[in-house]
Amino acid sequence: MTHLGKYLTDKSINKAEVSRKTGIRKSRLSQLSTKEKTNLKAEELYLISKAIGADPNEILEKLYGHLELNV
């Protein structure tokens, strides 16, 4: 399960409803939720956040907060 998949599951988000509201296909949401190699597009993140009433920055932090800069 991807970070997005875990986030949606933890929040009890209905992916079919997200698909209906965003126009993102259910199969694409499934890929984003289960396949680590699938890249999430910025517009998808924005639409998903709008559909579930979440702040896009909150989702970004949950998904990518583990990343660090090379210094």
PDB file of N, H, CA, C and O in Angstrom:
ATOM      1  N   MET A   1       0.847  -1.179   0.000  1.00  0.00           N
ATOM      2  CA  MET A   1       0.000   0.000   0.000  1.00  0.00           C
ATOM      3  C   MET A   1       0.894   1.244   0.000  1.00  0.00           C
ATOM      4  O   MET A   1       1.899   1.301   0.708  1.00  0.00           O
ATOM      5  N   THR A   2       0.517   2.214  -0.788  1.00  0.00           N
ATOM      6  H   THR A   2      -0.300   2.168  -1.363  1.00  0.00           H
ATOM      7  CA  THR A   2       1.280   3.462  -0.881  1.00  0.00           C
ATOM      8  C   THR A   2       0.917   4.390   0.278  1.00  0.00           C
ATOM      9  O   THR A   2      -0.017   4.121   1.033  1.00  0.00           O
ATOM     10  N   HIS A   3       1.659   5.472   0.406  1.00  0.00           N
ATOM     11  H   HIS A   3       2.418   5.691  -0.207  1.00  0.00           H
ATOM     12  CA  HIS A   3       1.343   6.476   1.427  1.00  0.00           C
ATOM     13  C   HIS A   3      -0.050   7.057   1.181  1.00  0.00           C
ATOM     14  O   HIS A   3      -0.797   7.304   2.128  1.00  0.00           O
ATOM     15  N   LEU A   4      -0.397   7.274  -0.086  1.00  0.00           N
ATOM     16  H   LEU A   4       0.210   7.074  -0.855  1.00  0.00           H
ATOM     17  CA  LEU A   4      -1.731   7.792  -0.398  1.00  0.00           C
ATOM     18  C   LEU A   4      -2.797   6.764  -0.033  1.00  0.00           C
ATOM     19  O   LEU A   4      -3.825   7.115   0.545  1.00  0.00           O
ATOM     20  N   GLY A   5      -2.562   5.511  -0.364  1.00  0.00           N
ATOM     21  H   GLY A   5      -1.727   5.226  -0.834  1.00  0.00           H
ATOM     22  CA  GLY A   5      -3.508   4.456  -0.016  1.00  0.00           C
ATOM     23  C   GLY A   5      -3.737   4.373   1.479  1.00  0.00           C
ATOM     24  O   GLY A   5      -4.872   4.229   1.933  1.00  0.00           O
ATOM     25  N   LYS A   6      -2.657   4.465   2.245  1.00  0.00           N
ATOM     26  H   LYS A   6      -1.735   4.582   1.876  1.00  0.00           H
ATOM     27  CA  LYS A   6      -2.768   4.438   3.712  1.00  0.00           C
ATOM     28  C   LYS A   6      -3.528   5.656   4.205  1.00  0.00           C
ATOM     29  O   LYS A   6      -4.377   5.536   5.088  1.00  0.00           O
ATOM     30  N   TYR A   7      -3.240   6.822   3.656  1.00  0.00           N
ATOM     31  H   TYR A   7      -2.550   6.920   2.938  1.00  0.00           H
ATOM     32  CA  TYR A   7      -3.931   8.052   4.056  1.00  0.00           C
ATOM     33  C   TYR A   7      -5.433   7.926   3.808  1.00  0.00           C
ATOM     34  O   TYR A   7      -6.234   8.243   4.688  1.00  0.00           O
ATOM     35  N   LEU A   8      -5.816   7.468   2.625  1.00  0.00           N
ATOM     36  H   LEU A   8      -5.166   7.210   1.911  1.00  0.00           H
ATOM     37  CA  LEU A   8      -7.234   7.333   2.294  1.00  0.00           C
ATOM     38  C   LEU A   8      -7.913   6.289   3.174  1.00  0.00           C
ATOM     39  O   LEU A   8      -9.051   6.479   3.604  1.00  0.00           O
ATOM     40  N   THR A   9      -7.214   5.190   3.441  1.00  0.00           N
ATOM     41  H   THR A   9      -6.290   5.036   3.092  1.00  0.00           H
ATOM     42  CA  THR A   9      -7.770   4.147   4.306  1.00  0.00           C
ATOM     43  C   THR A   9      -7.926   4.652   5.733  1.00  0.00           C
ATOM     44  O   THR A   9      -8.966   4.444   6.358  1.00  0.00           O
ATOM     45  N   ASP A  10      -6.901   5.312   6.248  1.00  0.00           N
ATOM     46  H   ASP A  10      -6.056   5.481   5.741  1.00  0.00           H
ATOM     47  CA  ASP A  10      -6.953   5.839   7.622  1.00  0.00           C
ATOM     48  C   ASP A  10      -8.090   6.836   7.804  1.00  0.00           C
ATOM     49  O   ASP A  10      -8.681   6.923   8.880  1.00  0.00           O
ATOM     50  N   LYS A  11      -8.392   7.586   6.751  1.00  0.00           N
ATOM     51  H   LYS A  11      -7.912   7.515   5.877  1.00  0.00           H
ATOM     52  CA  LYS A  11      -9.462   8.592   6.807  1.00  0.00           C
ATOM     53  C   LYS A  11     -10.820   8.011   6.386  1.00  0.00           C
ATOM     54  O   LYS A  11     -11.812   8.736   6.321  1.00  0.00           O
ATOM     55  N   SER A  12     -10.860   6.703   6.101  1.00  0.00           N
ATOM     56  H   SER A  12     -10.054   6.114   6.153  1.00  0.00           H
ATOM     57  CA  SER A  12     -12.092   6.024   5.656  1.00  0.00           C
ATOM     58  C   SER A  12     -12.718   6.706   4.443  1.00  0.00           C
ATOM     59  O   SER A  12     -13.928   6.926   4.390  1.00  0.00           O
ATOM     60  N   ILE A  13     -11.871   7.035   3.475  1.00  0.00           N
ATOM     61  H   ILE A  13     -10.889   6.856   3.518  1.00  0.00           H
ATOM     62  CA  ILE A  13     -12.312   7.719   2.261  1.00  0.00           C
ATOM     63  C   ILE A  13     -12.837   6.697   1.251  1.00  0.00           C
ATOM     64  O   ILE A  13     -12.189   5.682   0.993  1.00  0.00           O
ATOM     65  N   ASN A  14     -13.997   6.967   0.693  1.00  0.00           N
ATOM     66  H   ASN A  14     -14.523   7.791   0.903  1.00  0.00           H
ATOM     67  CA  ASN A  14     -14.609   6.125  -0.323  1.00  0.00           C
ATOM     68  C   ASN A  14     -14.019   6.508  -1.688  1.00  0.00           C
ATOM     69  O   ASN A  14     -14.279   7.596  -2.201  1.00  0.00           O
ATOM     70  N   LYS A  15     -13.229   5.609  -2.260  1.00  0.00           N
ATOM     71  H   LYS A  15     -13.018   4.725  -1.843  1.00  0.00           H
ATOM     72  CA  LYS A  15     -12.553   5.904  -3.525  1.00  0.00           C
ATOM     73  C   LYS A  15     -13.531   6.070  -4.683  1.00  0.00           C
ATOM     74  O   LYS A  15     -13.271   6.845  -5.603  1.00  0.00           O
ATOM     75  N   ALA A  16     -14.643   5.358  -4.649  1.00  0.00           N
ATOM     76  H   ALA A  16     -14.854   4.728  -3.902  1.00  0.00           H
ATOM     77  CA  ALA A  16     -15.649   5.508  -5.711  1.00  0.00           C
ATOM     78  C   ALA A  16     -16.219   6.925  -5.695  1.00  0.00           C
ATOM     79  O   ALA A  16     -16.460   7.514  -6.749  1.00  0.00           O
ATOM     80  N   GLU A  17     -16.431   7.461  -4.517  1.00  0.00           N
ATOM     81  H   GLU A  17     -16.235   6.983  -3.660  1.00  0.00           H
ATOM     82  CA  GLU A  17     -16.940   8.831  -4.388  1.00  0.00           C
ATOM     83  C   GLU A  17     -15.890   9.837  -4.860  1.00  0.00           C
ATOM     84  O   GLU A  17     -16.218  10.815  -5.532  1.00  0.00           O
ATOM     85  N   VAL A  18     -14.628   9.593  -4.506  1.00  0.00           N
ATOM     86  H   VAL A  18     -14.362   8.799  -3.960  1.00  0.00           H
ATOM     87  CA  VAL A  18     -13.542  10.464  -4.967  1.00  0.00           C
ATOM     88  C   VAL A  18     -13.473  10.425  -6.491  1.00  0.00           C
ATOM     89  O   VAL A  18     -13.304  11.462  -7.133  1.00  0.00           O
ATOM     90  N   SER A  19     -13.600   9.251  -7.060  1.00  0.00           N
ATOM     91  H   SER A  19     -13.737   8.409  -6.538  1.00  0.00           H
ATOM     92  CA  SER A  19     -13.577   9.103  -8.515  1.00  0.00           C
ATOM     93  C   SER A  19     -14.708   9.895  -9.162  1.00  0.00           C
ATOM     94  O   SER A  19     -14.498  10.600 -10.149  1.00  0.00           O
ATOM     95  N   ARG A  20     -15.900   9.773  -8.603  1.00  0.00           N
ATOM     96  H   ARG A  20     -16.070   9.201  -7.801  1.00  0.00           H
ATOM     97  CA  ARG A  20     -17.060  10.478  -9.146  1.00  0.00           C
ATOM     98  C   ARG A  20     -16.864  11.990  -9.087  1.00  0.00           C
ATOM     99  O   ARG A  20     -17.180  12.698 -10.043  1.00  0.00           O
ATOM    100  N   LYS A  21     -16.344  12.484  -7.964  1.00  0.00           N
ATOM    101  H   LYS A  21     -16.087  11.909  -7.188  1.00  0.00           H
ATOM    102  CA  LYS A  21     -16.185  13.930  -7.781  1.00  0.00           C
ATOM    103  C   LYS A  21     -15.045  14.508  -8.613  1.00  0.00           C
ATOM    104  O   LYS A  21     -15.131  15.645  -9.077  1.00  0.00           O
ATOM    105  N   THR A  22     -13.983  13.736  -8.802  1.00  0.00           N
ATOM    106  H   THR A  22     -13.914  12.813  -8.424  1.00  0.00           H
ATOM    107  CA  THR A  22     -12.777  14.260  -9.446  1.00  0.00           C
ATOM    108  C   THR A  22     -12.664  13.932 -10.929  1.00  0.00           C
ATOM    109  O   THR A  22     -11.979  14.634 -11.673  1.00  0.00           O
ATOM    110  N   GLY A  23     -13.326  12.878 -11.352  1.00  0.00           N
ATOM    111  H   GLY A  23     -13.882  12.308 -10.748  1.00  0.00           H
ATOM    112  CA  GLY A  23     -13.154  12.410 -12.726  1.00  0.00           C
ATOM    113  C   GLY A  23     -11.939  11.512 -12.890  1.00  0.00           C
ATOM    114  O   GLY A  23     -11.647  11.063 -13.998  1.00  0.00           O
ATOM    115  N   ILE A  24     -11.230  11.246 -11.806  1.00  0.00           N
ATOM    116  H   ILE A  24     -11.467  11.611 -10.905  1.00  0.00           H
ATOM    117  CA  ILE A  24     -10.096  10.317 -11.842  1.00  0.00           C
ATOM    118  C   ILE A  24     -10.674   8.904 -11.821  1.00  0.00           C
ATOM    119  O   ILE A  24     -11.468   8.565 -10.943  1.00  0.00           O
ATOM    120  N   ARG A  25     -10.282   8.101 -12.770  1.00  0.00           N
ATOM    121  H   ARG A  25      -9.638   8.377 -13.483  1.00  0.00           H
ATOM    122  CA  ARG A  25     -10.828   6.743 -12.865  1.00  0.00           C
ATOM    123  C   ARG A  25     -10.519   5.937 -11.607  1.00  0.00           C
ATOM    124  O   ARG A  25      -9.489   6.128 -10.960  1.00  0.00           O
ATOM    125  N   LYS A  26     -11.438   5.032 -11.278  1.00  0.00           N
ATOM    126  H   LYS A  26     -12.274   4.876 -11.803  1.00  0.00           H
ATOM    127  CA  LYS A  26     -11.247   4.167 -10.108  1.00  0.00           C
ATOM    128  C   LYS A  26      -9.980   3.334 -10.252  1.00  0.00           C
ATOM    129  O   LYS A  26      -9.278   3.093  -9.270  1.00  0.00           O
ATOM    130  N   SER A  27      -9.687   2.894 -11.471  1.00  0.00           N
ATOM    131  H   SER A  27     -10.258   3.089 -12.268  1.00  0.00           H
ATOM    132  CA  SER A  27      -8.479   2.096 -11.695  1.00  0.00           C
ATOM    133  C   SER A  27      -7.223   2.915 -11.408  1.00  0.00           C
ATOM    134  O   SER A  27      -6.242   2.391 -10.880  1.00  0.00           O
ATOM    135  N   ARG A  28      -7.255   4.201 -11.756  1.00  0.00           N
ATOM    136  H   ARG A  28      -8.052   4.627 -12.184  1.00  0.00           H
ATOM    137  CA  ARG A  28      -6.115   5.083 -11.475  1.00  0.00           C
ATOM    138  C   ARG A  28      -5.971   5.290  -9.968  1.00  0.00           C
ATOM    139  O   ARG A  28      -4.858   5.246  -9.443  1.00  0.00           O
ATOM    140  N   LEU A  29      -7.079   5.515  -9.270  1.00  0.00           N
ATOM    141  H   LEU A  29      -7.983   5.550  -9.697  1.00  0.00           H
ATOM    142  CA  LEU A  29      -7.029   5.662  -7.812  1.00  0.00           C
ATOM    143  C   LEU A  29      -6.492   4.391  -7.161  1.00  0.00           C
ATOM    144  O   LEU A  29      -5.747   4.451  -6.183  1.00  0.00           O
ATOM    145  N   SER A  30      -6.875   3.244  -7.710  1.00  0.00           N
ATOM    146  H   SER A  30      -7.481   3.195  -8.504  1.00  0.00           H
ATOM    147  CA  SER A  30      -6.380   1.976  -7.195  1.00  0.00           C
ATOM    148  C   SER A  30      -4.869   1.870  -7.387  1.00  0.00           C
ATOM    149  O   SER A  30      -4.157   1.441  -6.479  1.00  0.00           O
ATOM    150  N   GLN A  31      -4.376   2.259  -8.567  1.00  0.00           N
ATOM    151  H   GLN A  31      -4.955   2.608  -9.305  1.00  0.00           H
ATOM    152  CA  GLN A  31      -2.926   2.258  -8.821  1.00  0.00           C
ATOM    153  C   GLN A  31      -2.211   3.186  -7.845  1.00  0.00           C
ATOM    154  O   GLN A  31      -1.186   2.823  -7.269  1.00  0.00           O
ATOM    155  N   LEU A  32      -2.759   4.383  -7.666  1.00  0.00           N
ATOM    156  H   LEU A  32      -3.592   4.677  -8.134  1.00  0.00           H
ATOM    157  CA  LEU A  32      -2.142   5.360  -6.770  1.00  0.00           C
ATOM    158  C   LEU A  32      -2.126   4.869  -5.327  1.00  0.00           C
ATOM    159  O   LEU A  32      -1.273   5.273  -4.537  1.00  0.00           O
ATOM    160  N   SER A  33      -3.067   4.003  -4.988  1.00  0.00           N
ATOM    161  H   SER A  33      -3.760   3.675  -5.630  1.00  0.00           H
ATOM    162  CA  SER A  33      -3.187   3.507  -3.621  1.00  0.00           C
ATOM    163  C   SER A  33      -2.359   2.258  -3.354  1.00  0.00           C
ATOM    164  O   SER A  33      -2.052   1.953  -2.202  1.00  0.00           O
ATOM    165  N   THR A  34      -1.995   1.531  -4.409  1.00  0.00           N
ATOM    166  H   THR A  34      -2.244   1.779  -5.345  1.00  0.00           H
ATOM    167  CA  THR A  34      -1.351   0.233  -4.188  1.00  0.00           C
ATOM    168  C   THR A  34       0.031   0.074  -4.814  1.00  0.00           C
ATOM    169  O   THR A  34       0.830  -0.729  -4.333  1.00  0.00           O
ATOM    170  N   LYS A  35       0.325   0.810  -5.861  1.00  0.00           N
ATOM    171  H   LYS A  35      -0.325   1.463  -6.252  1.00  0.00           H
ATOM    172  CA  LYS A  35       1.587   0.602  -6.583  1.00  0.00           C
ATOM    173  C   LYS A  35       2.575   1.725  -6.291  1.00  0.00           C
ATOM    174  O   LYS A  35       2.376   2.866  -6.708  1.00  0.00           O
ATOM    175  N   GLU A  36       3.632   1.391  -5.578  1.00  0.00           N
ATOM    176  H   GLU A  36       3.794   0.464  -5.239  1.00  0.00           H
ATOM    177  CA  GLU A  36       4.633   2.375  -5.155  1.00  0.00           C
ATOM    178  C   GLU A  36       5.264   3.135  -6.320  1.00  0.00           C
ATOM    179  O   GLU A  36       5.629   4.300  -6.168  1.00  0.00           O
ATOM    180  N   LYS A  37       5.395   2.501  -7.461  1.00  0.00           N
ATOM    181  H   LYS A  37       5.099   1.554  -7.584  1.00  0.00           H
ATOM    182  CA  LYS A  37       6.070   3.127  -8.605  1.00  0.00           C
ATOM    183  C   LYS A  37       5.175   4.098  -9.378  1.00  0.00           C
ATOM    184  O   LYS A  37       5.640   4.763 -10.303  1.00  0.00           O
ATOM    185  N   THR A  38       3.896   4.184  -9.005  1.00  0.00           N
ATOM    186  H   THR A  38       3.518   3.643  -8.253  1.00  0.00           H
ATOM    187  CA  THR A  38       2.966   5.074  -9.697  1.00  0.00           C
ATOM    188  C   THR A  38       3.174   6.502  -9.215  1.00  0.00           C
ATOM    189  O   THR A  38       3.144   6.767  -8.013  1.00  0.00           O
ATOM    190  N   ASN A  39       3.383   7.415 -10.145  1.00  0.00           N
ATOM    191  H   ASN A  39       3.407   7.200 -11.122  1.00  0.00           H
ATOM    192  CA  ASN A  39       3.612   8.818  -9.793  1.00  0.00           C
ATOM    193  C   ASN A  39       2.298   9.576  -9.687  1.00  0.00           C
ATOM    194  O   ASN A  39       1.468   9.536 -10.596  1.00  0.00           O
ATOM    195  N   LEU A  40       2.120  10.259  -8.581  1.00  0.00           N
ATOM    196  H   LEU A  40       2.793  10.292  -7.842  1.00  0.00           H
ATOM    197  CA  LEU A  40       0.950  11.095  -8.339  1.00  0.00           C
ATOM    198  C   LEU A  40       1.182  12.456  -8.982  1.00  0.00           C
ATOM    199  O   LEU A  40       2.177  13.122  -8.693  1.00  0.00           O
ATOM    200  N   LYS A  41       0.273  12.866  -9.847  1.00  0.00           N
ATOM    201  H   LYS A  41      -0.535  12.325 -10.081  1.00  0.00           H
ATOM    202  CA  LYS A  41       0.379  14.170 -10.502  1.00  0.00           C
ATOM    203  C   LYS A  41      -0.159  15.252  -9.568  1.00  0.00           C
ATOM    204  O   LYS A  41      -1.048  14.997  -8.755  1.00  0.00           O
ATOM    205  N   ALA A  42       0.384  16.450  -9.692  1.00  0.00           N
ATOM    206  H   ALA A  42       1.105  16.657 -10.353  1.00  0.00           H
ATOM    207  CA  ALA A  42      -0.040  17.569  -8.846  1.00  0.00           C
ATOM    208  C   ALA A  42      -1.534  17.831  -8.983  1.00  0.00           C
ATOM    209  O   ALA A  42      -2.215  18.087  -7.990  1.00  0.00           O
ATOM    210  N   GLU A  43      -2.045  17.769 -10.211  1.00  0.00           N
ATOM    211  H   GLU A  43      -1.491  17.561 -11.017  1.00  0.00           H
ATOM    212  CA  GLU A  43      -3.474  18.037 -10.399  1.00  0.00           C
ATOM    213  C   GLU A  43      -4.341  16.957  -9.761  1.00  0.00           C
ATOM    214  O   GLU A  43      -5.444  17.241  -9.296  1.00  0.00           O
ATOM    215  N   GLU A  44      -3.846  15.716  -9.737  1.00  0.00           N
ATOM    216  H   GLU A  44      -2.949  15.486 -10.116  1.00  0.00           H
ATOM    217  CA  GLU A  44      -4.584  14.648  -9.062  1.00  0.00           C
ATOM    218  C   GLU A  44      -4.622  14.889  -7.558  1.00  0.00           C
ATOM    219  O   GLU A  44      -5.665  14.741  -6.921  1.00  0.00           O
ATOM    220  N   LEU A  45      -3.485  15.259  -7.004  1.00  0.00           N
ATOM    221  H   LEU A  45      -2.638  15.379  -7.521  1.00  0.00           H
ATOM    222  CA  LEU A  45      -3.427  15.560  -5.574  1.00  0.00           C
ATOM    223  C   LEU A  45      -4.386  16.686  -5.224  1.00  0.00           C
ATOM    224  O   LEU A  45      -5.108  16.606  -4.230  1.00  0.00           O
ATOM    225  N   TYR A  46      -4.396  17.724  -6.029  1.00  0.00           N
ATOM    226  H   TYR A  46      -3.810  17.789  -6.837  1.00  0.00           H
ATOM    227  CA  TYR A  46      -5.270  18.868  -5.782  1.00  0.00           C
ATOM    228  C   TYR A  46      -6.741  18.454  -5.844  1.00  0.00           C
ATOM    229  O   TYR A  46      -7.520  18.804  -4.957  1.00  0.00           O
ATOM    230  N   LEU A  47      -7.122  17.716  -6.881  1.00  0.00           N
ATOM    231  H   LEU A  47      -6.489  17.433  -7.601  1.00  0.00           H
ATOM    232  CA  LEU A  47      -8.514  17.282  -7.022  1.00  0.00           C
ATOM    233  C   LEU A  47      -8.934  16.350  -5.889  1.00  0.00           C
ATOM    234  O   LEU A  47     -10.040  16.472  -5.362  1.00  0.00           O
ATOM    235  N   ILE A  48      -8.062  15.428  -5.516  1.00  0.00           N
ATOM    236  H   ILE A  48      -7.164  15.330  -5.944  1.00  0.00           H
ATOM    237  CA  ILE A  48      -8.374  14.514  -4.415  1.00  0.00           C
ATOM    238  C   ILE A  48      -8.568  15.297  -3.124  1.00  0.00           C
ATOM    239  O   ILE A  48      -9.510  15.041  -2.374  1.00  0.00           O
ATOM    240  N   SER A  49      -7.686  16.244  -2.866  1.00  0.00           N
ATOM    241  H   SER A  49      -6.921  16.453  -3.475  1.00  0.00           H
ATOM    242  CA  SER A  49      -7.807  17.033  -1.632  1.00  0.00           C
ATOM    243  C   SER A  49      -9.110  17.823  -1.615  1.00  0.00           C
ATOM    244  O   SER A  49      -9.763  17.908  -0.575  1.00  0.00           O
ATOM    245  N   LYS A  50      -9.498  18.404  -2.749  1.00  0.00           N
ATOM    246  H   LYS A  50      -8.967  18.335  -3.594  1.00  0.00           H
ATOM    247  CA  LYS A  50     -10.768  19.132  -2.833  1.00  0.00           C
ATOM    248  C   LYS A  50     -11.947  18.191  -2.599  1.00  0.00           C
ATOM    249  O   LYS A  50     -12.901  18.543  -1.904  1.00  0.00           O
ATOM    250  N   ALA A  51     -11.878  16.995  -3.181  1.00  0.00           N
ATOM    251  H   ALA A  51     -11.104  16.710  -3.745  1.00  0.00           H
ATOM    252  CA  ALA A  51     -12.983  16.035  -3.077  1.00  0.00           C
ATOM    253  C   ALA A  51     -13.207  15.549  -1.651  1.00  0.00           C
ATOM    254  O   ALA A  51     -14.339  15.264  -1.260  1.00  0.00           O
ATOM    255  N   ILE A  52     -12.129  15.455  -0.871  1.00  0.00           N
ATOM    256  H   ILE A  52     -11.209  15.687  -1.188  1.00  0.00           H
ATOM    257  CA  ILE A  52     -12.272  14.939   0.494  1.00  0.00           C
ATOM    258  C   ILE A  52     -12.264  16.051   1.539  1.00  0.00           C
ATOM    259  O   ILE A  52     -12.331  15.786   2.739  1.00  0.00           O
ATOM    260  N   GLY A  53     -12.182  17.291   1.077  1.00  0.00           N
ATOM    261  H   GLY A  53     -12.128  17.506   0.102  1.00  0.00           H
ATOM    262  CA  GLY A  53     -12.221  18.423   1.995  1.00  0.00           C
ATOM    263  C   GLY A  53     -10.973  18.565   2.845  1.00  0.00           C
ATOM    264  O   GLY A  53     -11.042  18.995   3.997  1.00  0.00           O
ATOM    265  N   ALA A  54      -9.834  18.203   2.278  1.00  0.00           N
ATOM    266  H   ALA A  54      -9.777  17.853   1.343  1.00  0.00           H
ATOM    267  CA  ALA A  54      -8.561  18.277   3.001  1.00  0.00           C
ATOM    268  C   ALA A  54      -7.678  19.363   2.399  1.00  0.00           C
ATOM    269  O   ALA A  54      -7.820  19.722   1.229  1.00  0.00           O
ATOM    270  N   ASP A  55      -6.783  19.870   3.200  1.00  0.00           N
ATOM    271  H   ASP A  55      -6.668  19.578   4.150  1.00  0.00           H
ATOM    272  CA  ASP A  55      -5.799  20.846   2.748  1.00  0.00           C
ATOM    273  C   ASP A  55      -4.730  20.102   1.934  1.00  0.00           C
ATOM    274  O   ASP A  55      -4.149  19.138   2.433  1.00  0.00           O
ATOM    275  N   PRO A  56      -4.462  20.528   0.699  1.00  0.00           N
ATOM    276  CA  PRO A  56      -3.434  19.850  -0.102  1.00  0.00           C
ATOM    277  C   PRO A  56      -2.085  19.784   0.609  1.00  0.00           C
ATOM    278  O   PRO A  56      -1.346  18.812   0.449  1.00  0.00           O
ATOM    279  N   ASN A  57      -1.761  20.803   1.387  1.00  0.00           N
ATOM    280  H   ASN A  57      -2.361  21.592   1.518  1.00  0.00           H
ATOM    281  CA  ASN A  57      -0.485  20.796   2.114  1.00  0.00           C
ATOM    282  C   ASN A  57      -0.438  19.688   3.153  1.00  0.00           C
ATOM    283  O   ASN A  57       0.613  19.085   3.374  1.00  0.00           O
ATOM    284  N   GLU A  58      -1.578  19.414   3.797  1.00  0.00           N
ATOM    285  H   GLU A  58      -2.431  19.903   3.617  1.00  0.00           H
ATOM    286  CA  GLU A  58      -1.642  18.331   4.778  1.00  0.00           C
ATOM    287  C   GLU A  58      -1.346  16.995   4.103  1.00  0.00           C
ATOM    288  O   GLU A  58      -0.597  16.171   4.627  1.00  0.00           O
ATOM    289  N   ILE A  59      -1.947  16.799   2.936  1.00  0.00           N
ATOM    290  H   ILE A  59      -2.555  17.469   2.510  1.00  0.00           H
ATOM    291  CA  ILE A  59      -1.726  15.543   2.220  1.00  0.00           C
ATOM    292  C   ILE A  59      -0.278  15.447   1.745  1.00  0.00           C
ATOM    293  O   ILE A  59       0.340  14.388   1.851  1.00  0.00           O
ATOM    294  N   LEU A  60       0.262  16.540   1.226  1.00  0.00           N
ATOM    295  H   LEU A  60      -0.240  17.400   1.140  1.00  0.00           H
ATOM    296  CA  LEU A  60       1.670  16.542   0.809  1.00  0.00           C
ATOM    297  C   LEU A  60       2.583  16.151   1.962  1.00  0.00           C
ATOM    298  O   LEU A  60       3.503  15.353   1.787  1.00  0.00           O
ATOM    299  N   GLU A  61       2.332  16.707   3.128  1.00  0.00           N
ATOM    300  H   GLU A  61       1.584  17.355   3.270  1.00  0.00           H
ATOM    301  CA  GLU A  61       3.151  16.399   4.306  1.00  0.00           C
ATOM    302  C   GLU A  61       3.033  14.918   4.670  1.00  0.00           C
ATOM    303  O   GLU A  61       4.033  14.278   4.995  1.00  0.00           O
ATOM    304  N   LYS A  62       1.827  14.377   4.617  1.00  0.00           N
ATOM    305  H   LYS A  62       1.014  14.897   4.353  1.00  0.00           H
ATOM    306  CA  LYS A  62       1.623  12.958   4.941  1.00  0.00           C
ATOM    307  C   LYS A  62       2.308  12.049   3.924  1.00  0.00           C
ATOM    308  O   LYS A  62       2.874  11.017   4.287  1.00  0.00           O
ATOM    309  N   LEU A  63       2.255  12.433   2.657  1.00  0.00           N
ATOM    310  H   LEU A  63       1.796  13.271   2.362  1.00  0.00           H
ATOM    311  CA  LEU A  63       2.809  11.584   1.608  1.00  0.00           C
ATOM    312  C   LEU A  63       4.316  11.712   1.457  1.00  0.00           C
ATOM    313  O   LEU A  63       5.008  10.724   1.212  1.00  0.00           O
ATOM    314  N   TYR A  64       4.824  12.935   1.603  1.00  0.00           N
ATOM    315  H   TYR A  64       4.262  13.738   1.802  1.00  0.00           H
ATOM    316  CA  TYR A  64       6.230  13.182   1.282  1.00  0.00           C
ATOM    317  C   TYR A  64       7.033  13.803   2.416  1.00  0.00           C
ATOM    318  O   TYR A  64       8.178  14.208   2.212  1.00  0.00           O
ATOM    319  N   GLY A  65       6.453  13.883   3.601  1.00  0.00           N
ATOM    320  H   GLY A  65       5.523  13.554   3.767  1.00  0.00           H
ATOM    321  CA  GLY A  65       7.137  14.482   4.745  1.00  0.00           C
ATOM    322  C   GLY A  65       8.390  13.738   5.170  1.00  0.00           C
ATOM    323  O   GLY A  65       9.228  14.291   5.883  1.00  0.00           O
ATOM    324  N   HIS A  66       8.527  12.500   4.745  1.00  0.00           N
ATOM    325  H   HIS A  66       7.846  12.050   4.167  1.00  0.00           H
ATOM    326  CA  HIS A  66       9.699  11.698   5.094  1.00  0.00           C
ATOM    327  C   HIS A  66      10.929  12.052   4.247  1.00  0.00           C
ATOM    328  O   HIS A  66      12.045  11.653   4.581  1.00  0.00           O
ATOM    329  N   LEU A  67      10.733  12.788   3.167  1.00  0.00           N
ATOM    330  H   LEU A  67       9.826  13.112   2.895  1.00  0.00           H
ATOM    331  CA  LEU A  67      11.851  13.145   2.287  1.00  0.00           C
ATOM    332  C   LEU A  67      12.715  14.228   2.917  1.00  0.00           C
ATOM    333  O   LEU A  67      12.215  15.118   3.606  1.00  0.00           O
ATOM    334  N   GLU A  68      14.010  14.141   2.672  1.00  0.00           N
ATOM    335  H   GLU A  68      14.416  13.418   2.112  1.00  0.00           H
ATOM    336  CA  GLU A  68      14.938  15.130   3.211  1.00  0.00           C
ATOM    337  C   GLU A  68      15.874  15.616   2.116  1.00  0.00           C
ATOM    338  O   GLU A  68      16.152  14.904   1.151  1.00  0.00           O
ATOM    339  N   LEU A  69      16.348  16.825   2.284  1.00  0.00           N
ATOM    340  H   LEU A  69      16.122  17.403   3.068  1.00  0.00           H
ATOM    341  CA  LEU A  69      17.308  17.403   1.348  1.00  0.00           C
ATOM    342  C   LEU A  69      18.689  16.805   1.569  1.00  0.00           C
ATOM    343  O   LEU A  69      19.039  16.426   2.686  1.00  0.00           O
ATOM    344  N   ASN A  70      19.465  16.723   0.506  1.00  0.00           N
ATOM    345  H   ASN A  70      19.180  17.031  -0.401  1.00  0.00           H
ATOM    346  CA  ASN A  70      20.871  16.343   0.616  1.00  0.00           C
ATOM    347  C   ASN A  70      21.660  17.601   0.923  1.00  0.00           C
ATOM    348  O   ASN A  70      21.629  18.561   0.152  1.00  0.00           O
ATOM    349  N   VAL A  71      22.358  17.603   2.031  1.00  0.00           N
ATOM    350  H   VAL A  71      22.383  16.823   2.657  1.00  0.00           H
ATOM    351  CA  VAL A  71      23.160  18.787   2.387  1.00  0.00           C
ATOM    352  C   VAL A  71      24.596  18.426   2.590  1.00  0.00           C
ATOM    353  O   VAL A  71      25.413  19.295   2.893  1.00  0.00           O
TER     354      VAL A  71
END
